[in-house]
Amino acid sequence: MTIVEFESSRIQDEAAISKAVESVISAGKEPSMIFVAGMGAAEKRLVEAGEKSAGQDLVLASTLAEGARTSLMQVAHQVTSDAVSRETQSLLSELFNELSDFLHGVYLIGNLGLQARRVLESYAERAGAIIMAQALKEKGVQAQAVCGRQIHLANNPQTPESFHEKLLADFQHEISTLSQGGIIAVIPASLRPLAAQK
């Protein structure tokens, strides 16, 4: 099984993503899995949005989140053509709608704990996985982001054990199915320990 990992600096903008995609293509043997960190400054911006929500400034939090969304949408548009770009925009919109609900929850609770910070960081990674997978598709490489919200619940120590086991099994089954179909699974880097579990 071939695994590739891209740190934040290697997928921070359109040029970096294009270079990362070319490195996958030119390697000759396509990897089974690609792990990606949060893109550029998105992670920091989303955590800051969470801090503003916890501090009861939902307007500023929403502005920060929208700024991150716009920036990521622009990158996605630059690395994909119209048909792939529309699909990418849809996936990112769905992700940021979910983020908006999460920020509203933080606002209502009035607290941003360690686990909530990790969840916010995961949104930047999930966006990175979506954009990388779509950029690979643009170049004719079969790839799919594996980054649903339920998977991150499996990475949460507060998730009940029985539920955790089911989520973990579902996650590993999805990766296995993609691999058997010759499709590269593009996964947020924080989920690497889960992907390695058997």
LOMAR-63500 format. One record per residue: x, y, z negated of N, C-alpha, C in turn. Coordinates in nm, 4 decimals, padded with zeros to 6 digits. Each point is the difference from the previous one (the first is absolute). Layout:
      npx      npy      npz     capx     capy     capz      cpx      cpy      cpz
        X        Y        Z        X        Y        Z        X        Y        Z
...
//
This chain:
      npx      npy      npz     capx     capy     capz      cpx      cpy      cpz
  00.0841 -00.1198  00.0000 -00.0841  00.1198  00.0000  00.0876  00.1249  00.0000
 -00.0193  00.0853  00.0983  00.0783  00.1235  00.0119 -00.0772  00.1161 -00.0613
  00.0675  00.0742 -00.0868 -00.0634  00.1126 -00.0691  00.0813  00.1268  00.0248
 -00.0681  00.1091  00.0281  00.0639  00.1301  00.0188 -00.0640  00.0976 -00.0987
  00.0805  00.0895 -00.0548 -00.0547  00.1012 -00.0907  00.0477  00.1376  00.0420
 -00.0938  00.0948  00.0025  00.0329  00.1386  00.0343 -00.0264  00.0901 -00.1202
  00.1051  00.0672 -00.0432 -00.0137  00.0970 -00.1085 -00.0661  00.1266  00.0538
 -00.0395  00.0866 -00.0939 -00.0711  00.1223  00.0357  00.0739  00.0837  00.1040
  00.1315  00.0124 -00.0158  00.0783  00.0842  00.0909  00.0010 -00.0541  00.1430
 -00.0280 -00.1306  00.0164  00.0043 -00.0617  00.1327 -00.1343  00.0068  00.0726
 -00.1031  00.0525 -00.0692 -00.1306  00.0167  00.0659 -00.0617  00.1357 -00.0357
  00.0852  00.0990 -00.0206 -00.0479  00.1278 -00.0526 -00.0702  00.0886  00.1022
  00.0250 -00.0238  00.1293 -00.0626  00.0829  00.1023 -00.0080 -00.0794  00.1305
 -00.0490  00.0677  00.1042 -00.0205 -00.0667  00.1286  00.1296 -00.0588  00.0559
  00.1075  00.0760 -00.0073  00.1283 -00.0472  00.0543  00.0498 -00.1221 -00.0763
 -00.0118  00.0042 -00.1320  00.0465 -00.1116 -00.0830 -00.0830 -00.1256  00.0253
 -00.1315  00.0160  00.0129 -00.0863 -00.1159  00.0255  00.0313 -00.0594  00.1367
  00.0182  00.0842  00.0997  00.0336 -00.0488  00.1343  00.1303 -00.0792 -00.0029
  00.0967  00.0493 -00.0772  00.1289 -00.0689 -00.0123 -00.0175 -00.1334 -00.0726
 -00.0833 -00.0012 -00.1039 -00.0255 -00.1236 -00.0752 -00.0672 -00.1039  00.0896
 -00.0964  00.0442  00.0792 -00.0697 -00.0908  00.0926  00.0982 -00.0571  00.1016
  00.0858  00.0847  00.0542  00.0987 -00.0470  00.0983  00.0967 -00.0997 -00.0628
  00.0339  00.0201 -00.1280  00.0916 -00.0938 -00.0667 -00.0637 -00.1375 -00.0149
 -00.1327 -00.0030 -00.0199 -00.0719 -00.1275 -00.0089 -00.0011 -00.0685  00.1365
 -00.0274  00.0778  00.1042 -00.0082 -00.0566  00.1351  00.1363 -00.0489  00.0479
  00.1037  00.0796 -00.0240  00.1337 -00.0336  00.0513  00.0679 -00.1110 -00.0791
 -00.0548 -00.0355 -00.1160  00.0607 -00.1061 -00.0816 -00.0094 -00.1365  00.0675
 -00.0895 -00.0110  00.0975 -00.0142 -00.1259  00.0722 -00.1029 -00.0912 -00.0639
  00.0220 -00.0368 -00.1238 -00.0946 -00.0865 -00.0720 -00.0915  00.0880 -00.0844
 -00.1306 -00.0089  00.0282 -00.0946  00.0827 -00.0749 -00.0123 -00.0504 -00.1435
 -00.0057  00.0916 -00.0973 -00.0133 -00.0423 -00.1399 -00.1397 -00.0542 -00.0287
 -00.0106 -00.0798 -00.1058 -00.1304 -00.0493 -00.0443 -00.0718  00.1076 -00.0799
  00.0808  00.0767 -00.0762 -00.0558  00.1044 -00.0858  00.0876  00.1247  00.0047
 -00.0644  00.1138 -00.0061  00.0695  00.1278 -00.0133 -00.0571  00.0685 -00.1240
  00.0874  00.0420 -00.0887 -00.0421  00.0736 -00.1187  00.0368  00.1467  00.0183
 -00.0944  00.0884 -00.0304  00.0255  00.1432  00.0172 -00.0283  00.0770 -00.1287
  00.0851  00.0988 -00.0252 -00.0206  00.0905 -00.1135 -00.0969  00.1099  00.0420
 -00.0306  00.0899 -00.0940 -00.0847  00.1146  00.0320  00.0725  00.0917  00.0976
 -00.0744  00.0609  00.0899  00.0607  00.0837  00.1026  00.0377  00.1386 -00.0502
  00.1277  00.0341  00.0195  00.0459  00.1345 -00.0286 -00.0431  00.0533 -00.1354
 -00.0597  00.1195  00.0003 -00.0408  00.0662 -00.1239 -00.1428 -00.0347 -00.0411
 -00.0643 -00.0904  00.0732 -00.1414 -00.0311 -00.0278 -00.0206 -00.0516 -00.1423
  00.0892 -00.0883 -00.0451 -00.0133 -00.0585 -00.1334  00.0019  00.1087 -00.1079
  00.0969  00.0892  00.0093  00.0130  00.1091 -00.0979 -00.1226  00.0907  00.0040
 -00.0480  00.0296  00.1192 -00.1153  00.0887  00.0153 -00.1268 -00.0615 -00.0593
 -00.0166 -00.1314  00.0167 -00.1201 -00.0662 -00.0516  00.0033 -00.0120 -00.1528
  00.1178 -00.0232 -00.0561  00.0116 -00.0026 -00.1464 -00.0299  00.1391 -00.0562
  00.0476  00.1019  00.0686 -00.0291  00.1380 -00.0429 -00.1502  00.0267  00.0067
 -00.0654 -00.0523  00.1020 -00.1456  00.0148  00.0114 -00.0681 -00.0661 -00.1195
  00.0496 -00.1155 -00.0402 -00.0546 -00.0680 -00.1174  00.0190  00.0808 -00.1269
  00.1146  00.0627 -00.0139  00.0274  00.0844 -00.1170 -00.0955  00.1190 -00.0051
 -00.0268  00.0578  00.1157 -00.0937  00.1127  00.0052 -00.1423 -00.0455 -00.0331
 -00.0373 -00.1192  00.0471 -00.1325 -00.0539 -00.0334 -00.0132 -00.0217 -00.1499
  00.1023 -00.0607 -00.0595 -00.0021 -00.0249 -00.1445 -00.0052  00.1310 -00.0779
  00.0595  00.1050  00.0579 -00.0009  00.1325 -00.0622 -00.1252  00.0801  00.0315
 -00.1007 -00.0676  00.0586 -00.1310  00.0588  00.0300  00.0010  00.1016  00.1137
  00.0996 -00.0095  00.0861  00.0035  00.0868  00.1183 -00.0221 -00.0875  00.1242
 -00.1235 -00.0412  00.0195 -00.0336 -00.0908  00.1087  00.0147  00.0667  00.1364
 -00.0205  00.1312  00.0057  00.0126  00.0715  00.1272  00.1443 -00.0059  00.0494
  00.0950  00.0305 -00.0890  00.1412 -00.0051  00.0392  00.0420 -00.1434  00.0300
 -00.0505 -00.0945 -00.0781  00.0305 -00.1418  00.0241 -00.0454 -00.0401  00.1395
 -00.1212  00.0405  00.0353 -00.0541 -00.0336  00.1319  00.0802  00.0663  00.1111
  00.0458  00.1221 -00.0242  00.0811  00.0715  00.0984  00.1324 -00.0714  00.0240
  00.0627 -00.0452 -00.1082  00.1267 -00.0730  00.0117 -00.0193 -00.1313  00.0749
 -00.1058 -00.0721 -00.0346 -00.0289 -00.1273  00.0668 -00.0293  00.0221  00.1482
 -00.0737  00.1050  00.0307 -00.0325  00.0299  00.1394  00.1253  00.0377  00.0779
  00.0935  00.0681 -00.0665  00.1268  00.0336  00.0640  00.0782 -00.1255  00.0369
  00.0018 -00.0968 -00.0929  00.0683 -00.1272  00.0268 -00.0691 -00.0739  00.1138
 -00.1321  00.0001 -00.0025 -00.0775 -00.0670  00.1047  00.0299  00.0607  00.1366
 -00.0024  00.1317  00.0081  00.0254  00.0686  00.1271  00.1388 -00.0315  00.0527
  00.0987  00.0028 -00.0890  00.1376 -00.0291  00.0385  00.0143 -00.1416  00.0546
 -00.0613 -00.0962 -00.0682  00.0078 -00.1395  00.0429 -00.0763 -00.0227  00.1307
 -00.1125  00.0670  00.0139 -00.0773 -00.0101  00.1238  00.0812  00.0513  00.1191
  00.0732  00.1083 -00.0207  00.0819  00.0568  00.1068  00.1094 -00.0969  00.0429
  00.0648 -00.0621 -00.1003  00.1041 -00.0990  00.0307 -00.0611 -00.1170  00.0772
 -00.1149 -00.0485 -00.0473 -00.0670 -00.1123  00.0661 -00.0333  00.0344  00.1449
 -00.0447  00.1215  00.0223 -00.0351  00.0434  00.1362  00.1238  00.0040  00.0893
  00.1137  00.0380 -00.0573  00.1236  00.0119  00.0777  00.0577 -00.1356  00.0412
 -00.0251 -00.1042 -00.0802  00.0613 -00.1305  00.0298 -00.0956 -00.0973  00.0699
 -00.1216  00.0460  00.0289 -00.0968 -00.0873  00.0670 -00.0700  00.0750  00.1133
 -00.0458 -00.0766  00.0992 -00.0761  00.0589  00.1102 -00.1463  00.0103 -00.0416
 -00.0831  00.0531  00.0880 -00.1384  00.0316 -00.0364 -00.0784 -00.1176 -00.0585
  00.0039 -00.1151  00.0668 -00.0803 -00.1142 -00.0461  00.0448 -00.0481 -00.1377
  00.1303 -00.0183 -00.0176  00.0537 -00.0445 -00.1293 -00.0137  00.1111 -00.1026
  00.0154  00.1243  00.0448 -00.0091  00.1139 -00.0913 -00.1385  00.0101 -00.0641
 -00.1044 -00.0249  00.0777 -00.1361  00.0068 -00.0552 -00.0205 -00.1038 -00.1098
  00.0513 -00.1204  00.0237 -00.0103 -00.1055 -00.1012  00.0791  00.0379 -00.1258
  00.1187  00.0555  00.0213  00.0854  00.0409 -00.1124 -00.0667  00.1100 -00.0811
 -00.0563  00.0989  00.0693 -00.0682  00.1112 -00.0689 -00.1159 -00.0528 -00.0838
 -00.0712 -00.0985  00.0539 -00.1126 -00.0587 -00.0721  00.0471 -00.0713 -00.1273
  00.1081 -00.0771  00.0113  00.0537 -00.0723 -00.1155  00.0499  00.0970 -00.1073
  00.0681  00.1059  00.0439  00.0510  00.0986 -00.0965 -00.1137  00.0785 -00.0645
 -00.1032  00.0320  00.0778 -00.1161  00.0715 -00.0560 -00.0668 -00.0833 -00.1085
 -00.0152 -00.1291  00.0259 -00.0594 -00.0900 -00.0989  00.0844 -00.0043 -00.1270
  00.1317 -00.0050  00.0173  00.0916 -00.0022 -00.1147 -00.0118  00.1283 -00.0817
 -00.0067  00.1151  00.0674 -00.0046  00.1267 -00.0722 -00.1379  00.0285 -00.0589
 -00.1041 -00.0583  00.0557 -00.1311  00.0092 -00.0654  00.0027 -00.0750 -00.1327
  00.0656 -00.1152  00.0006  00.0172 -00.0772 -00.1229  00.0825  00.0785 -00.1016
  00.1063  00.0650  00.0488  00.0842  00.0819 -00.0871 -00.0798  00.1130 -00.0634
 -00.0875  00.0628  00.0774 -00.0830  00.1084 -00.0517 -00.0860 -00.0469 -00.1176
 -00.0567 -00.1199  00.0143 -00.0800 -00.0566 -00.1094  00.0868 -00.0248 -00.1231
  00.1225 -00.0472  00.0238  00.0911 -00.0269 -00.1123  00.0357  00.1285 -00.0735
  00.0297  00.1050  00.0752  00.0336  00.1289 -00.0616 -00.1177  00.0546 -00.0801
 -00.1210 -00.0220  00.0501 -00.1185  00.0435 -00.0735 -00.0116 -00.0762 -00.1320
  00.0335 -00.1293  00.0032 -00.0010 -00.0792 -00.1226  00.1023  00.0501 -00.1007
  00.1184  00.0363  00.0487  00.1046  00.0555 -00.0878 -00.0486  00.1304 -00.0618
 -00.0683  00.0798  00.0799 -00.0559  00.1272 -00.0481 -00.1003 -00.0239 -00.1128
 -00.0861 -00.0988  00.0169 -00.1018 -00.0289 -00.1015  00.0623 -00.0519 -00.1291
  00.1036 -00.0825  00.0133  00.0676 -00.0547 -00.1184  00.0863  00.1063 -00.0674
  00.0596  00.0867  00.0818  00.0852  00.1066 -00.0536  00.1356 -00.0484 -00.0459
  00.0458 -00.1124  00.0591  00.1286 -00.0560 -00.0415  00.0622 -00.0743  00.1177
  00.1316  00.0117  00.0126  00.0716 -00.0708  00.1058  00.1058 -00.0886 -00.0652
 -00.0372 -00.1242 -00.0262  00.0919 -00.0940 -00.0628  00.0978 -00.0592  00.1002
  00.0891 -00.0855 -00.0492  00.1033 -00.0606  00.0836 -00.0608 -00.0836  00.1123
 -00.1035 -00.0780 -00.0320 -00.0610 -00.0844  00.1023 -00.0676  00.0836  00.1089
 -00.0629  00.1114 -00.0419 -00.0635  00.0882  00.0979  00.1047  00.0625  00.0922
  00.1155  00.0331 -00.0546  00.1091  00.0536  00.0826  00.0447 -00.1030  00.1031
  00.0093 -00.1241 -00.0428  00.0409 -00.1073  00.0925 -00.1031 -00.0172  00.1110
 -00.1262  00.0138 -00.0350 -00.1052 -00.0114  00.1017  00.0150  00.1124  00.1025
  00.0253  00.1207 -00.0475  00.0183  00.1131  00.0915  00.1206 -00.0215  00.0909
  00.1084 -00.0508 -00.0565  00.1180 -00.0309  00.0808 -00.0326 -00.1058  00.1051
 -00.0878 -00.0935 -00.0380 -00.0356 -00.1074  00.0933 -00.0728  00.0535  00.1230
 -00.0732  00.1104 -00.0152 -00.0689  00.0569  00.1161  00.1008  00.0464  00.1054
  00.1119  00.0560 -00.0437  00.1035  00.0429  00.0945  00.0614 -00.1214  00.0698
  00.0196 -00.1082 -00.0753  00.0532 -00.1228  00.0598 -00.1003 -00.0618  00.0978
 -00.1249  00.0005 -00.0390 -00.1037 -00.0569  00.0868 -00.0108  00.0780  00.1312
  00.0103  00.1326 -00.0101 -00.0007  00.0829  00.1212  00.1207 -00.0333  00.0874
  00.1161 -00.0189 -00.0644  00.1209 -00.0363  00.0735 -00.0154 -00.1329  00.0721
 -00.0635 -00.0969 -00.0676 -00.0214 -00.1322  00.0608 -00.0926  00.0103  00.1210
 -00.1049  00.0790 -00.0132 -00.0936  00.0188  00.1113  00.0706  00.0618  00.1201
  00.0744  00.1073 -00.0241  00.0654  00.0710  00.1105  00.1072 -00.0863  00.0651
  00.0779 -00.0721 -00.0808  00.1046 -00.0869  00.0563 -00.0612 -00.1117  00.0852
 -00.1054 -00.0631 -00.0515 -00.0657 -00.1076  00.0758 -00.0554  00.0530  00.1319
 -00.0601  00.1165 -00.0045 -00.0591  00.0575  00.1214  00.1080  00.0443  00.0993
  00.1128  00.0485 -00.0533  00.1112  00.0398  00.0875  00.0599 -00.1224  00.0690
  00.0038 -00.1131 -00.0691  00.0472 -00.1248  00.0608 -00.0971 -00.0462  00.1083
 -00.1302  00.0093 -00.0287 -00.1015 -00.0370  00.0997  00.0161  00.0841  00.1267
  00.0303  00.1263 -00.0193  00.0180  00.0904  00.1132  00.1085 -00.0506  00.0957
  00.0999 -00.0691 -00.0568  00.1109 -00.0526  00.0795 -00.0223 -00.1446  00.0425
 -00.1232 -00.0488 -00.0194 -00.0325 -00.1345  00.0447  00.0357 -00.1107 -00.0973
  00.0363  00.0369 -00.1229  00.0335 -00.0997 -00.1025 -00.1250 -00.0286 -00.0820
 -00.0315 -00.1271 -00.0189 -00.1159 -00.0354 -00.0812  00.0325  00.0237 -00.1477
 -00.0741  00.0882 -00.0617  00.0241  00.0339 -00.1408 -00.1313  00.0425 -00.0647
 -00.0078 -00.0201 -00.1297 -00.1201  00.0413 -00.0734  00.0380  00.0412 -00.1419
 -00.0535  00.1119 -00.0426  00.0220  00.0444 -00.1380 -00.0806 -00.0874 -00.0951
  00.0652 -00.0439 -00.1065 -00.0666 -00.0782 -00.1045  00.0060  00.0863 -00.1255
 -00.1038  00.0820 -00.0178  00.0112  00.1011 -00.1056 -00.1348  00.0396 -00.0594
 -00.0942 -00.0919 -00.0027 -00.1309  00.0307 -00.0569  00.0056  00.0312 -00.1489
 -00.0964  00.0748 -00.0473 -00.0041  00.0398 -00.1411 -00.0001 -00.1199 -00.0936
 -00.0701 -00.1076  00.0393 -00.0117 -00.1168 -00.0858  00.1364 -00.0642 -00.0261
  00.0910  00.0111  00.0970  00.1328 -00.0580 -00.0168  00.0752  00.0720 -00.1107
 -00.0191  00.1312 -00.0090  00.0695  00.0756 -00.1039 -00.0550 -00.0307 -00.1388
 -00.1243 -00.0468 -00.0055 -00.0536 -00.0430 -00.1289  00.0752 -00.1225 -00.0505
  00.0477 -00.0823  00.0920  00.0777 -00.1178 -00.0388  00.1348  00.0403 -00.0581
  00.0429  00.1223  00.0309  00.1280  00.0513 -00.0487 -00.0168  00.0798 -00.1299
 -00.1228  00.0022 -00.0515 -00.0320  00.0759 -00.1208 -00.0003 -00.0935 -00.1206
  00.0865  00.0257 -00.0999  00.0064 -00.0889 -00.1165 -00.1301 -00.0041 -00.0803
 -00.0887  00.0975  00.0219 -00.1268  00.0030 -00.0740 -00.1095 -00.0830  00.0679
  00.0284 -00.0506  00.1191 -00.0979 -00.0834  00.0691 -00.0140 -00.1332 -00.0730
 -00.1236 -00.0438 -00.0299 -00.0201 -00.1288 -00.0682  00.0700 -00.1130  00.0750
  00.0566 -00.0950 -00.0749  00.0838 -00.1035  00.0604 -00.0716 -00.0821  00.1067
 -00.1244 -00.0372 -00.0254 -00.0727 -00.0826  00.0970 -00.0220  00.0765  00.1318
 -00.0307  00.1285 -00.0114 -00.0199  00.0842  00.1177  00.1334  00.0217  00.0709
  00.1057  00.0182 -00.0789  00.1339  00.0199  00.0545  00.0406 -00.1190  00.0870
 -00.0264 -00.1209 -00.0476  00.0375 -00.1207  00.0735 -00.0717 -00.0070  00.1350
 -00.1280  00.0373  00.0003 -00.0768 -00.0022  00.1258  00.0545  00.1040  00.0981
  00.0255  00.1214 -00.0500  00.0521  00.1065  00.0858  00.1356 -00.0382  00.0573
  00.0833 -00.0593 -00.0843  00.1332 -00.0422  00.0434 -00.0105 -00.1078  00.1078
 -00.0881 -00.0962 -00.0215 -00.0198 -00.1076  00.0984 -00.0503  00.0565  00.1326
 -00.0942  00.0944 -00.0058 -00.0528  00.0628  00.1215  00.1093  00.0753  00.0760
  00.0836  00.0710 -00.0750  00.1099  00.0783  00.0572  00.0981 -00.0925  00.0718
  00.0413 -00.1065 -00.0666  00.0963 -00.0923  00.0591 -00.0603 -00.0752  00.1190
 -00.1295 -00.0283 -00.0075 -00.0665 -00.0667  00.1121 -00.0023  00.0912  00.1228
 -00.0261  00.1288 -00.0225 -00.0021  00.0952  00.1121  00.1369  00.0085  00.0673
  00.1059  00.0067 -00.0809  00.1364  00.0063  00.0551  00.0311 -00.1274  00.0784
 -00.0358 -00.1143 -00.0570  00.0250 -00.1286  00.0648 -00.0744 -00.0109  00.1338
 -00.1253  00.0440  00.0015 -00.0807 -00.0051  00.1217  00.0596  00.0870  00.1093
  00.0449  00.1198 -00.0373  00.0627  00.0897  00.0974  00.1279 -00.0614  00.0545
  00.0814 -00.0553 -00.0888  00.1269 -00.0609  00.0401 -00.0224 -00.1149  00.0984
 -00.0996 -00.0835 -00.0285 -00.0303 -00.1127  00.0881 -00.0487  00.0477  00.1369
 -00.0606  00.1166  00.0028 -00.0472  00.0564  00.1258  00.1041  00.0838  00.0718
  00.1219  00.0039 -00.0547  00.1067  00.0778  00.0618 -00.0155  00.1496 -00.0180
 -00.0733  00.0392 -00.1035 -00.0245  00.1421 -00.0266  00.0837  00.0432 -00.1202
  00.0710  00.1095  00.0153  00.0823  00.0524 -00.1093 -00.0904  00.0648 -00.1052
  00.0167 -00.0397 -00.1254 -00.0724  00.0626 -00.1107  00.0809  00.1200 -00.0484
 -00.0613  00.1177  00.0017  00.0666  00.1217 -00.0480 -00.0609  00.0328 -00.1365
  00.0837 -00.0029 -00.1042 -00.0470 -00.0023 -00.1382  00.0655  00.1111 -00.0821
 -00.0748  00.0661 -00.0876  00.0609  00.0974 -00.0912  00.1107 -00.0644 -00.0831
  00.1116  00.0701 -00.0148  00.1184 -00.0560 -00.0680 -00.0290 -00.0444 -00.1432
 -00.0902  00.0686 -00.0693 -00.0278 -00.0370 -00.1388 -00.0647 -00.1376 -00.0126
 -00.0499 -00.0530  00.1121 -00.0650 -00.1319 -00.0021  00.0967 -00.1130  00.0349
  00.1253  00.0320  00.0209  00.0960 -00.1054  00.0367  00.0044 -00.1134 -00.1026
  00.0016  00.0281 -00.1303  00.0017 -00.1117 -00.0970 -00.1212 -00.0926  00.0150
 -00.1158  00.0550  00.0331 -00.1190 -00.0831  00.0186  00.0124 -00.0856  00.1252
  00.0563  00.0595  00.1059  00.0141 -00.0744  00.1259  00.0975 -00.1162 -00.0159
  00.0937  00.0141 -00.0936  00.1021 -00.1035 -00.0194 -00.0497 -00.1148 -00.0889
 -00.1073  00.0220 -00.0748 -00.0508 -00.1025 -00.0902 -00.0602 -00.1156  00.0778
  00.0168 -00.1170 -00.0549 -00.0584 -00.1203  00.0626 -00.0917 -00.0702 -00.0994
//
